[in-house]
Amino acid sequence: MAASESGSPREAALALHTGRLLSRAAARALSAISLVASDLAALALALTVAVAVRAEVLPAMSPAFARPTYPLAHYVALWWIPVAYLACLAYAGLYTRRDPHWEEARRCLLGATASALVILAVLSAAKINDDMSRPVVVLAWAVLMVVLPLLRLGTKEALVAMGPWRKRAIVLGSCPVADAIVAALSRHKTLGYDVVEVVTDPAALPRRAAALDAREIIITSSGLARPELLTLVESLRDIAENVLIAPDLREAPVLGVEVLGLIEDRALLLRVPNNLLKPWNLAMKRAFDVCAGALLAVACLPVVAAAALAVRLGSPGPAFHVEPRVGRHCTRFTCFKLRTMYVDADRRLEDHLTRHGGAAAEWARFRKLRSWDPRVTPVGRFLRRYGIDEMPQLLNVLRGDMSLVGPRPYLPREMPLIERDGMLDVRPGLTGLWQVSGKNALPFHERVRLDRWYVGNWSLWLDLIVLAKTIPTALRGETPGDHIPATGAFADGDPARHEAGGALTPQRP
């Protein structure tokens, strides 16, 4: 009887452990099956659209496509196409990694591109070009570039909501790094990490992780000495599936960092590339600015023309406002904008401050009027709200004064605030990182930090992310009374507009 009673807790613990193993295995299997099904659905949709365009649209555009193509059923019967496609996605790490959405989108594009190249190579090497239309391959690739990341995002959001994609995680550390990591994991929900507890005592970490069944351990404590860290990681070997070490590198470049493991010397190196120091990268960024800027300029020309007419009809004065700004290597250039203020803006401000004591106090504290600014015209308020007043700066982009993405163009009088910040090594941008970060109330020095971070972490993919996020940011507009341009530069020479957060005249951080 005593033996039976003593065995019951062990049996219960074993049953609990077995149940957890089966539950985790089922969750992993369901997640993998769901992602593969989502990827195959993206391929099916891409082939459907590609075959339809090849059969119906291209022949009407050019007689070169008059020859009939295979129906969709023919492509469905080619079993090796989904096999090659899934193999390329697996090689891109899409079934073994947990990445933030934009990094996963980049891997989706790499996997889709690799699969298209593999399919074309197989068609050529096996001399079976007649089995598949090459325009269909190219069209399907173009559709996959859009559909694959979106379907994967939706699938992961559904898996997170249902539970299989979630992993219980425990964080070791204290403020502010631990809080920042918890907030980041909460914001990036598709990573699937559920932080169940934050532990400050390293000695209690293994016990709490086992008690909470937290198989993902995130160590943010920078106070641990090297022997203590190694001992702690070793103690977690039987508990954690993964140990993530999060050093406090918030101001250091992190995108594109390469890990070099020196096996013989048991050493670890982090290679931090300075991408904007390489001539090839600068040439690629400039080529992208010219091509994309030209397309945007043509698309925006009717909007700018209508806005310029509205400015002229709305108030006396010129349609455009020009002023000097500081560009790359401290060179001055003429920056173009649509006028958003009255020509007698200084007098209007003085009269307004004289009549309204509250406004005078607000101006004395913030050097801007956050509620209502009498200098801004009604048309100007609308233009600022949606960033339309910045569209003429596309001319600056084409001239080479600016880039589509970069630090904001600073006024000459602001040079003492940004010297030694390293942001004048690149062209200023029409849009930038802080404009799309959802933090319209950032003080000046925080914006400078984000601009500096952009320069240290630049890649063409980062530019594409910022541009993609700029569109919804501009369409949403700004909150009333917050006269920050949605896409970058200050308004009409008003030095007070650099403090969107309502701080006093900015001091050097």
TASULMO-V318428 format. One record per helix or strand of 3 or more residues. SS is the DSSP state (hx for helix, st for strand). FROM is the first residue (numbers start at 1). LEN is the number of residues. Records with the same first field share a line. If there is no record, write none. Layout:
SS=FROM-LEN / FROM-LEN
This chain:
hx=2-60 / 63-3 / 72-5 / 79-13 / 101-25 / 129-3 / 134-29 / 177-11 / 189-3 / 202-11 / 226-10 / 275-3 / 279-36 / 328-3 / 345-11 / 357-10 / 378-8 / 388-3 / 393-7 / 412-7 / 423-3 / 434-3 / 444-13 / 460-17 / 495-4
st=167-6 / 193-7 / 216-4 / 242-4 / 258-5 / 267-5 / 320-7 / 332-7 / 402-4 / 428-4
